[in-house]
Amino acid sequence: MSQLFQPLTLRQLTLPNRIAVSPMCQYSAREGLANDWHLVHLGSRAVGGAGLVIVEATAVLPEGRISPEDLGLWCDEQIEPLRRITRFIEQQGAVAGIQLAHAGRKASTWAPWLGRHGSVPLAAGGWTPVAPSPIAFDPEHALPEVLDETAIEAVIEAFVRAAERALAAGFKVVEVHAAHGYLLHQFLSPLSNQRQDDYGGSFDNRIRLLLQVCAAVRAVWPQELPLFVRLSATDWVEDGWNPDETVALARHLKTLGVDLVDVSSGGTAAQADIPLGPGYQTPFAERVRREAGIAAGTVGLITEPAQAEHILRTGQADLILLARELLRDPYWPLHAGEALNDRTVPWPAPYVRAARRDTPIRNLTEQPRKE
């Protein structure tokens, strides 16, 4: 069996393989409610053989949405539409996960295909974003309001309540989003956090909010189920958040009961020069795994089965998260099994005859012979 199709056990949960659907915003919800688009989008990746399907960045508060069309878990009415999705994912043999998030100063933006950059005006249904410091992401984003300690406590509570709703909706993995320039990452990075109180300045102060969120979520999330955290390993800007800090933070997260760090990068600096290339973020995951002693996931321009297999075999990561490649090919895991000569993940029964490359076309419509 290839490493890609080996199970991965975290606490008392076993993922059937090492392929995960990375959270990908669909900008297709109304009032934070999941709908048929989310069911088909996520369900098709489960049908395609992914072991873990993680729902997009799901806002813990209405003002934490990236766009007005984001999913949310800030009220009980949002539970049942998601439960419909988790049921289907599990019926395909996959595990359902969800990423909980708050966009901070990058909230209230236009859906990307609308061709408009920056903040949605209040008159068009937008809202004033919040942040650790009064620094806009770029000139086209609104100047955020600064969170005081009372508002920070409300954010922590919102993550807790959202985690409880995620459990009620049937999710088995929760991931706290602290990457890509969103609120928790904004507190981590000195580029966006210039506070002078207990939440700013020193490394210990800048990581304080994320640690508080993770401790609070871990306290309500079942002990038998894993907790993930997504981090940006670097801001790709001098004097920004860096890989050494990521490793140090990962050690803290491990002591709090976080089970896997999902390692990405960037997102805080609008003009960062990111050296894109195949597997360009994997070395960061390898450092976290090796130096912090915690399971690590890697993501970013991983496209080929042999590439993913190599990452696992060389100990660079424990989990492969795919995004764009699974948009291009929802059945990538099944095709990867064929490429690696590993049939551990079978094609779904209704697809088997048509999917087999050695089945003659004339046989696909033949009726079973009566004896």
C-alpha positions in Angstrom: 0.0 0.0 0.0 1.2 3.5 -0.8 1.7 6.0 2.0 -0.9 8.2 0.5 -3.6 5.6 1.2 -2.4 4.6 4.7 -4.9 5.5 7.4 -4.1 8.4 9.8 -5.3 8.1 13.4 -5.6 11.2 15.5 -6.9 10.6 19.0 -9.8 8.1 18.5 -10.6 9.2 14.9 -9.1 7.4 11.9 -9.0 9.1 8.5 -9.1 6.4 5.8 -6.3 8.0 3.8 -3.9 11.0 3.8 -5.8 13.1 1.3 -7.8 16.0 2.6 -10.0 18.6 0.8 -8.5 21.9 1.9 -11.1 24.5 2.9 -12.1 26.5 -0.2 -14.5 29.5 0.1 -17.4 29.2 -2.3 -19.0 32.6 -1.7 -22.4 30.9 -2.3 -24.3 31.1 1.0 -27.2 33.4 2.0 -27.3 34.5 5.6 -24.5 32.0 6.3 -26.7 29.0 5.4 -25.3 26.1 3.4 -27.3 25.0 0.4 -27.4 22.6 -2.5 -24.2 24.0 -4.0 -22.2 23.2 -0.9 -23.7 19.7 -0.7 -22.7 18.9 -4.3 -19.3 20.7 -4.1 -18.2 18.9 -0.9 -20.1 15.7 -1.5 -18.5 15.1 -4.9 -15.0 15.3 -3.3 -16.1 12.6 -0.8 -17.4 10.5 -3.7 -14.0 11.1 -5.3 -12.1 9.3 -2.5 -10.8 12.1 -0.2 -10.4 10.8 3.3 -11.1 14.2 5.0 -13.4 16.9 3.5 -13.0 20.2 5.3 -15.7 22.8 4.8 -14.7 26.3 3.9 -13.8 29.1 6.3 -17.0 29.3 8.3 -17.6 32.6 10.2 -18.1 32.4 13.9 -19.8 35.9 13.8 -21.7 37.7 11.0 -19.0 40.4 11.0 -16.3 37.7 10.7 -17.4 36.7 7.2 -14.9 37.4 4.4 -17.9 38.3 2.1 -21.6 38.5 2.6 -21.9 35.2 0.9 -19.8 33.2 3.3 -21.0 30.2 5.4 -21.5 30.8 9.1 -22.1 29.0 12.4 -23.1 31.9 14.6 -26.7 30.7 15.1 -28.5 27.4 15.6 -30.4 27.7 12.3 -27.2 27.1 10.4 -26.7 23.6 12.0 -29.2 21.5 10.0 -28.1 22.5 6.5 -24.6 21.5 7.4 -25.8 18.3 9.0 -27.2 17.3 5.7 -23.7 17.6 4.2 -21.9 15.7 6.9 -24.3 12.8 6.6 -23.6 12.5 2.9 -19.8 12.8 3.4 -19.9 10.0 6.0 -22.0 7.8 3.7 -19.1 7.9 1.2 -16.7 6.7 3.9 -15.0 10.0 4.4 -14.7 12.2 7.5 -16.3 15.7 7.6 -14.3 18.6 9.0 -15.0 22.3 9.2 -12.7 25.4 9.5 -13.9 28.0 11.9 -12.8 31.6 11.1 -13.1 35.3 11.6 -11.8 37.5 8.8 -11.0 40.5 10.9 -9.8 43.5 8.8 -10.2 41.4 5.6 -14.0 41.0 6.2 -16.8 42.6 4.2 -15.2 42.1 0.8 -16.8 41.4 -2.6 -17.1 37.8 -3.9 -14.0 37.4 -6.2 -15.9 36.8 -9.5 -17.7 40.2 -9.2 -14.5 41.8 -10.4 -14.4 44.4 -7.6 -11.6 44.7 -5.1 -11.7 45.9 -1.5 -14.5 46.4 1.0 -18.2 46.3 0.3 -19.7 49.7 1.2 -22.3 49.8 4.1 -24.9 51.0 1.6 -24.3 47.8 -0.5 -24.7 45.4 2.5 -21.2 45.6 3.9 -20.1 46.4 7.4 -17.2 47.9 9.3 -14.4 45.2 9.9 -12.5 44.8 13.2 -8.9 44.1 13.8 -6.1 44.2 16.5 -5.0 47.6 15.3 -6.4 50.4 13.1 -4.5 49.3 10.0 -6.3 48.6 6.7 -5.2 45.6 4.7 -4.6 47.8 1.6 -5.9 51.2 0.4 -9.1 49.6 -1.0 -10.1 48.0 2.3 -11.9 49.8 5.0 -10.1 51.1 8.1 -11.0 48.5 10.8 -12.3 49.3 14.3 -10.0 48.1 17.1 -11.1 45.3 19.3 -11.1 46.1 23.0 -10.7 43.3 25.6 -14.5 42.9 25.9 -14.8 42.4 22.2 -11.9 40.0 22.3 -13.7 37.9 24.9 -16.7 37.9 22.6 -14.6 36.5 19.8 -13.3 33.7 22.0 -16.9 32.9 23.1 -18.0 32.9 19.4 -15.4 30.3 18.5 -16.6 28.1 21.4 -20.2 28.3 20.5 -19.4 27.7 16.8 -17.4 24.6 17.8 -20.4 23.3 19.8 -22.7 23.8 16.7 -20.1 22.1 14.5 -20.3 19.0 16.8 -24.1 19.1 16.6 -23.9 19.3 12.8 -21.9 16.0 12.8 -18.4 17.2 12.2 -15.5 15.1 13.5 -12.7 17.6 12.9 -12.6 21.3 13.8 -9.9 23.5 12.4 -9.2 27.0 13.9 -8.2 29.3 11.1 -5.2 31.4 12.1 -3.7 31.9 8.7 -4.0 33.9 5.4 -4.2 37.3 7.1 -7.5 36.8 8.9 -8.2 37.9 12.5 -6.2 35.4 14.5 -3.2 35.7 12.1 -3.6 39.5 12.3 -2.9 39.2 16.1 0.1 37.0 15.4 1.8 39.2 12.9 3.6 42.4 13.9 2.7 43.8 10.5 -1.0 44.0 11.5 -0.7 44.0 15.3 0.8 47.2 16.9 -1.1 47.0 20.2 0.6 48.0 23.4 -1.5 45.8 25.8 -1.4 42.1 26.7 -2.3 41.2 23.1 0.5 43.0 21.3 4.2 43.6 21.2 6.1 40.5 22.4 5.7 37.1 20.8 4.0 35.8 23.9 1.4 38.6 23.7 0.8 38.3 20.0 0.1 34.5 20.3 -2.2 35.0 23.4 -5.5 35.2 21.6 -4.9 32.2 19.4 -3.9 30.1 22.5 -7.0 31.3 24.4 -9.2 30.4 21.4 -7.7 26.9 21.1 -7.8 26.2 24.9 -11.5 27.3 25.0 -12.4 25.2 21.9 -10.5 22.2 23.1 -12.5 22.4 26.4 -15.8 21.9 24.6 -14.6 19.7 21.7 -14.8 16.0 22.6 -11.5 14.5 23.8 -11.8 11.7 21.4 -11.9 14.0 18.4 -8.9 16.0 16.9 -8.5 19.7 16.7 -6.5 21.3 13.9 -5.0 24.8 13.5 -4.1 26.4 10.2 -1.1 28.7 10.4 0.7 30.8 7.8 4.3 29.9 8.4 5.6 33.2 7.1 4.2 36.5 5.9 6.9 36.5 3.2 7.9 40.0 4.3 10.8 41.2 6.4 9.9 41.8 10.0 6.7 39.9 9.6 5.6 36.6 11.1 8.3 34.0 10.4 9.0 30.2 10.4 10.9 30.3 13.7 7.8 31.8 15.4 5.6 29.3 13.7 7.6 26.4 15.2 7.6 28.0 18.6 3.8 28.6 18.4 3.2 25.0 17.3 4.9 23.7 20.5 2.5 25.8 22.5 -0.4 24.5 20.5 0.6 20.9 21.1 0.5 21.4 24.9 -3.0 22.7 24.6 -4.3 19.6 22.9 -4.0 20.6 19.2 -3.4 17.5 17.2 -2.3 18.8 13.7 -1.0 22.0 12.3 -2.2 22.7 8.8 0.8 24.7 7.4 0.2 27.3 4.7 1.7 30.8 4.3 1.1 34.4 3.4 -2.0 36.5 3.4 -1.2 39.4 5.8 0.9 41.6 3.4 -0.9 42.6 0.2 2.4 43.2 -1.7 4.3 40.1 -0.5 6.6 38.5 -3.0 5.8 34.8 -2.7 8.1 32.4 -4.6 5.4 30.0 -6.0 6.5 26.6 -7.1 5.5 22.9 -6.7 5.3 22.1 -3.0 6.7 25.5 -2.0 5.2 25.4 1.5 6.1 21.8 2.3 9.5 22.7 3.9 7.6 24.8 6.5 5.4 21.8 7.4 8.5 19.6 7.7 10.0 22.0 10.2 6.8 22.1 12.3 6.6 18.3 12.2 10.2 17.7 13.1 10.9 20.6 15.5 7.6 20.9 17.3 6.8 17.2 17.4 3.3 17.6 16.2 1.5 16.2 13.2 1.6 18.5 10.2 -0.4 18.9 7.0 0.9 20.5 3.9 -0.8 22.4 1.1 0.1 24.4 -2.0 0.8 23.4 -5.6 0.7 19.7 -4.9 -0.7 18.2 -8.1 0.9 14.8 -8.8 0.3 11.6 -7.0 4.1 10.8 -7.0 4.8 14.2 -5.5 2.3 13.7 -2.7 3.6 10.2 -2.1 7.2 11.5 -1.9 6.2 14.1 0.7 4.8 11.4 3.0 7.5 8.9 2.5 10.2 11.4 3.3 8.5 12.5 6.5 7.8 16.0 5.4 4.1 15.9 6.4 1.4 13.6 7.7 -1.5 14.8 5.6 -1.8 16.2 2.1 -4.3 18.9 1.6 -5.4 19.7 -1.9 -7.4 22.7 -3.1 -7.2 23.8 -6.8 -6.3 20.3 -8.0 -9.5 18.9 -6.5 -11.5 21.7 -8.2 -10.0 20.5 -11.5 -10.4 16.9 -10.7 -12.8 15.9 -7.9 -11.7 12.2 -8.5 -8.0 12.9 -8.0 -7.7 10.4 -5.1 -9.2 7.6 -7.3 -6.9 8.6 -10.2 -3.9 8.8 -7.8 -4.7 5.2 -6.6 -4.5 4.1 -10.2 -1.2 6.0 -10.8 0.3 4.5 -7.7 -1.1 1.0 -8.4 -3.0 1.1 -5.2 -6.7 0.2 -5.3 -7.3 0.8 -1.6 -10.0 3.4 -2.4 -12.5 1.7 -4.7 -14.6 3.6 -7.2 -18.2 4.1 -6.0 -20.4 1.2 -7.0 -22.5 3.1 -9.5 -19.3 4.2 -11.3 -17.3 1.0 -11.3 -18.1 -0.5 -14.7 -17.7 2.8 -16.5 -14.7 3.9 -14.6 -12.7 0.7 -15.4 -10.4 1.6 -18.3 -10.4 -2.0 -19.5 -14.2 -2.2 -19.9 -15.3 -2.2 -23.6 -17.7 0.6 -24.3 -20.2 -1.9 -25.8 -20.4 -3.7 -22.5 -21.5 -0.6 -20.5 -25.1 -0.8 -21.7 -25.5 -4.5 -21.7 -28.1 -6.1 -19.4 -27.0 -8.9 -17.1 -27.4 -12.3 -18.8 -30.3 -14.4 -17.5 -29.2 -17.9 -16.7 
